Every structure is written in structure tokens, then in C-alpha cells.
């Protein structure tokens, strides 16, 4: 199993929070126990959540998120992101595989305008593209939480750097379903091995992409406002 995004051998997600500028937590990872018989797809499901901190007031973060056309393609790199309409992107995730079978997922995502403070991201079709042997259902939600700086510092071991009066936490959750039509030589393997390996690979992809994208968004946001990106104090 390998990924072009992995700097080291992928490790399993532990219950403890990750020591990164943004946190990633796998709260539920479900697998079907048999291939989806009506379509010959083996389906994998995952429910994920995480967050990242942005050292600015909520209104400044909102203004940034509302203009994703200005930064999403840049922050998505090394993934390839091509605009689809006003709010959509055709995103090439990278090449992943196992057991000699590889796939380079390409999915359409629409970043819907916020509604009642919730930002939603959903899958959309990519014109003139038929996924070769896989299907993806991506449903994500994001929302902002304002946190007084004094409360933020009191809950942590304080460090000597300046923060604005209020910081903003972006929290997110993702419900992801992936169906894969495996070639016959893969189908001959034990079903339990296929399911375990596929589930692990799904978690690996989400972990790597979310951590990389979150960190790049943090960097881009703070650079755009001339705000130093300090060492994070809180783990979500």
C-alpha cells in the first residue's frame, strides 16, 4: 500500500490527538462485510472529524472562506484542482493502491455558500468523466467557533507570543462513502483482507489530505493578513 503524498510509512490513527497545526480525529470507520452485490462494488464508509485554529476574529475568517476561488487551488497543491462552475472543483487526489492495483481518484466537489453559519461540501459530477471502477460520496460540513484568547491561553501551557483578542476555530466533519469495483485477481483474495486493507487505505487518504490541506489553509490565511502563524497551543 502506498501513496505519493506519504513522506513516511503510514501509521494507524491513535485515540490520542495528533500533534499538528490542525487536529484530525477518526471517530467512526465502518466497513461493509460483503461486496455491494447489486453493482459489484465493495463499499467502504468513514465518519471523520477535525478542526483547525485561525488567529483572527470570526468575521475575517468568514470573509476568507467566502472567497475560496482566490485560494483553494493554491492550497490544494500538490493535488490538481480545476474549477467547475462558480463553486466547484475537479480534484485529482493522487495515486493510491495495494496488492498491485492502483487508482488515481478524481472527484468533483462543490463548496456551497454558507447557510446559517454552516459551510457544506458535496460531490458533484465531473463533466465528460466516468470514474474508472470507483464511486465517491463526499458530504462534509464546516462551522466556525469564536474563542476568547484569554480562555484559549488559560486552558493551555502559555507561551510568549501575541494573539488577537479573539481566535476562530473551524470545526469539520466528513461522511465519506467509497465504492470500488475490484478486478478479478483482487476478488480472489479473502474478503476480510480486502475490507481491512480498503478501510485502512481510506483512513490514510483522509488523514493525509486533511492534514496537508488544513496546514496550507492556515499558512495562506495568516499570510494574507500578515498575521504570524504561531506554534499551536491547543489540540482539537
QUIDA-V22421 format. One record per backbone hydrogen bond with DSSP energy under -1.0 kcal/mol. CO is the residue of the C=O (numbers start at 1). NH is the residue of the N-H. E is the energy in kcal/mol with one decimal. If there is no record, write none. Layout:
# QUIDA-V22421
co: [CO | CO]
nh: [NH | NH]
e: [E | E]
This chain:
# QUIDA-V22421
co: [2 | 18 | 23 | 25 | 28 | 30 | 35 | 36 | 36 | 36 | 41 | 42 | 43 | 44 | 46 | 47 | 48 | 49 | 50 | 51 | 52 | 54 | 54 | 57 | 58 | 59 | 60 | 61 | 62 | 64 | 67 | 68 | 68 | 71 | 72 | 76 | 80 | 82 | 84 | 87 | 88 | 89 | 90 | 91 | 92 | 96 | 97 | 98 | 101 | 103 | 105 | 107 | 108 | 109 | 110 | 110 | 115 | 118 | 119 | 120 | 121 | 122 | 126 | 131 | 133 | 135 | 137 | 138 | 139 | 140 | 141 | 142 | 143 | 145 | 147 | 148 | 149 | 150 | 151 | 153 | 159 | 165 | 167 | 168 | 169 | 170 | 171 | 172 | 173 | 174 | 175 | 176 | 177 | 178 | 179 | 180 | 183 | 183 | 184 | 186 | 190 | 191 | 192 | 193 | 194 | 195 | 196 | 197 | 198 | 199 | 200 | 201 | 202 | 203 | 204 | 205 | 206 | 207 | 208 | 209 | 210 | 211 | 212 | 213 | 214 | 215 | 216 | 217 | 218 | 219 | 220 | 221 | 222 | 228]
nh: [97 | 20 | 51 | 49 | 47 | 45 | 37 | 39 | 40 | 41 | 36 | 180 | 32 | 178 | 176 | 28 | 174 | 25 | 172 | 23 | 170 | 56 | 168 | 61 | 62 | 63 | 64 | 65 | 66 | 67 | 70 | 71 | 72 | 75 | 76 | 79 | 92 | 90 | 88 | 111 | 84 | 109 | 82 | 107 | 80 | 103 | 2 | 101 | 98 | 96 | 93 | 91 | 124 | 89 | 112 | 122 | 118 | 115 | 142 | 112 | 140 | 110 | 129 | 133 | 181 | 179 | 177 | 123 | 175 | 121 | 173 | 119 | 171 | 169 | 167 | 152 | 153 | 154 | 155 | 156 | 161 | 149 | 147 | 54 | 145 | 52 | 143 | 50 | 141 | 48 | 139 | 46 | 137 | 44 | 135 | 42 | 186 | 187 | 188 | 189 | 194 | 195 | 196 | 197 | 198 | 199 | 200 | 201 | 202 | 203 | 204 | 205 | 206 | 207 | 208 | 209 | 210 | 211 | 212 | 213 | 214 | 215 | 216 | 217 | 218 | 219 | 220 | 221 | 222 | 223 | 224 | 225 | 227 | 230]
e: [-1.1 | -1.6 | -1.7 | -2.5 | -3.3 | -2.1 | -1.2 | -1.3 | -1.3 | -1.3 | -4.2 | -2.4 | -1.4 | -2.8 | -2.8 | -1.7 | -3.0 | -2.9 | -2.8 | -1.5 | -2.9 | -2.2 | -2.8 | -1.6 | -2.8 | -2.0 | -1.5 | -2.7 | -2.3 | -1.2 | -2.1 | -1.2 | -3.0 | -2.7 | -2.2 | -2.2 | -2.6 | -3.2 | -1.4 | -3.1 | -3.4 | -2.8 | -2.3 | -2.4 | -1.3 | -3.0 | -1.4 | -2.0 | -2.1 | -2.7 | -2.2 | -3.3 | -2.2 | -2.4 | -1.1 | -1.7 | -1.4 | -2.2 | -2.6 | -2.2 | -2.8 | -2.9 | -1.4 | -1.6 | -3.0 | -2.8 | -2.3 | -1.1 | -2.9 | -2.3 | -2.1 | -3.1 | -2.6 | -3.2 | -2.3 | -2.2 | -2.5 | -2.3 | -1.5 | -1.5 | -1.6 | -2.5 | -2.6 | -3.0 | -2.7 | -1.9 | -2.1 | -2.2 | -2.2 | -2.9 | -2.1 | -2.4 | -2.8 | -2.8 | -2.2 | -2.8 | -1.1 | -1.9 | -1.2 | -1.9 | -2.0 | -2.6 | -2.4 | -2.4 | -2.6 | -2.4 | -2.1 | -2.3 | -2.2 | -2.0 | -2.1 | -2.5 | -2.3 | -2.5 | -2.5 | -2.6 | -2.6 | -2.1 | -2.1 | -2.8 | -2.4 | -2.0 | -2.0 | -2.4 | -2.5 | -2.4 | -2.7 | -2.9 | -2.4 | -2.4 | -2.1 | -1.0 | -2.8 | -1.2]
